[in-house]
Amino acid sequence: MKAVVYAGPRQISVQDVPDARIERPTDVLVRVTTTNICGSDLHMYEGRTTMEPGRVLGHENLGEVVEVGSAVDRVRVGDMVCLPFNISCGFCANCEKGLTAFCLTTNPEPGIAGAAYGFAGMGPYSGGQAELLRVPYGDFNCLVLPEDARDRERQKDYVMLADIWPTGWHATQLARMRAGDSVVIYGSGPVGLMAAYSAMIRGASQVMIVDRHPDRLAKAEEIGAIAIDDSRTSPVDRVMELTGGHGADRGCECVGFQAHDPQGVEHPNMTLNNLVKSVKFAGTIGVVGVFIPTDPGSPDDLYKQGEIAFDYGMFWFKGQTIGNGQCSVKNYNRQLCRLIETGRARPSWVVSQELRLDDAPSGYEHFDRRDDGWTKVVIHPDGSRG
């Protein structure tokens, strides 16, 4: 089968690799029809993680079931399914609590909880930027989709259930957002845009989103968010102005450890400290941007060891609360699927490009450079452009 293979920093190619196959009775085999390039893929693409050369990338996946293991009794051949990026067993102590992002059985590395497709440090599993994908514990991990998911246009909505929409929703959940709240979101990449979309659906009175890429800010404005360009103004001052000097009720961090200022200098603590300043006294913050335990490639000496200079004194003084961590997708994907099925939501509004699998290397280049108009990239491994 063809697949997108990581070879080293900014080196990927489409190669022929051994076909994914059923390896255990609980496995499901999926023919991938739609998959995405995620902002998290760029951390690996840029060489900022421990991703091993030769691994197949891709953790936002959707397709048709073509084979099931002998122990699978719910999922059927021919079903259209979307796969959470989390690979989870469904029966460990964490999975039983709904904490599927921290499954205790699927990652063989000692002392590590949580697994994912094609992701550094998240187990040995191949990704879905490929023609075929093995899905462990298929009955638990496959979200069987409505019949309209066979339509290619609809797949662009449903594939967002694999990661970015649940993760955006998770950001608002971690921030304890309620109807009527004002929300500030740092980062208008795909996850930040999905956090803004989620806040709108959940009844926020005001959604502010901070970035400096005009195309991404324009996307946010399409759904009624207030765009704040931090290359033109202080985002903290602007949030205070828009909230009568009080600060936002809730804040969402959707950037992560590679946050950088308008001059391009990286500051892994920048968005977190700006959120402390932007959110009101006793407000809450949700962090879904990726932070990693060590980053030898960081220009920041502290963050080489996974540490940041956090304004804890002001955070404590303001009595704020922070929630963070990877999204347990299964907590949200079924109900969000219903919003798509009934026409209440169209998360594909963020999609800017549809590519063939062979076009993935150039897609990564454009997306990594944040080229104008490259907000969310969808790949169709079956050879069509959508």
C-alpha positions, 0 to 999 in steps of 0.5 A: 500500500502507499503511505506517507512515511517520515524520514527526518526533519522536513523529509517525508515521502509517499512510499510503498509499504507492507499492507496494514492487516488484521493482527489480533481478533479484535482488530478492524481493517479500514480502507482510508478514504479521507485523512487530514494533516494536523498541526500536531503532525508538524511538530514531528515533521519539523523534527521537534519530537522523537518520531522514528524514521520509517513511521507512517504518519496520520492520526485523523482518519476516516474510511470504510471497513474492509475486514474485521477480526474474529472477535469483532461483533458490532462493526461490519464490513462496509461500515463507514467509520471515523477513528478517534486519534486515541487508541484505547482498549475500553476496559482499563481503569482510565478507559472506564472513567472516559479517560481514553486519551490515557489508556493504560494498556495500548502503549507498551512503553513503561510508565506511559499512558495513552496511544495514537496512530502515527504519533511520536511517543504514543506507541508503535501504531502506524498512521492513516495517511495511507491506503489502509489502517489497522484499528486495534479494539475495533468495536470500541474505537470505531465510530460508525457513521451515518449513511451520508458519510459515503458522500465525499463532501460529507466526509470532510465534516465527519473526518473532523470528529477524529481530532480537531473538533473534539479537541476544540470542544475539549478546550471549552470544556476544560475552561468550564465554559457556560452559555453567556460566557466571554471566551478568548482563544489564543491560536486560530489554527484548525484547533483554535478555529474549532474551539471558537466554533464550539464556543459559538455553538455552546452559547458564548456571548463573545468569542475573541481569537488571537493570531496574526495570520490574516487568512485564519483570522478571516475564517474566525470572523466568518462565524462571528468571532472577534479577530485580534491581530497580535502583530498590530496590537497588544492582545491582552490590552484588546481583550481588556478593552472588549471586556470592560477591563474585567478580562474574559470569563474563559480562556483557551490555549490552542497553540502549544510549545512552539508559540512565537512572537510577531518577530518569529522568536519562539516563547513556549510560555507566551500564550499561557502567560497572556491567558493569565493576563487576559482572563478575569479574576477567578476565571478558568483556562483550558490548554489543548495546545501540545506541550512535551516533556523535553524539547532538545530543539527548543531555543529556550533553555528551560523548555529544553527540559520541558519547563517554562517560566510561568507567571504562577504568582499572578495566576495564584493571585487571580484565583484562576483554574487551569485544565489541560491535556489531550482530548479523550475523543470518545467523550465527544465524538458521538454527540458531535456526530449528531450535530453534523448528521442533523445539519446543525454543524458543518466543521468542514468550513475550515477545510482549504485544500483537498489533496491526493496522497501523492501530493502530501509532501507538498501539502506538508510544506505549504501547511508548515510554512503557514502559507496564505490560504492553507488553513486545513488540509484533507488528503484522499488516499483513494486517489481523488481530490474530492 
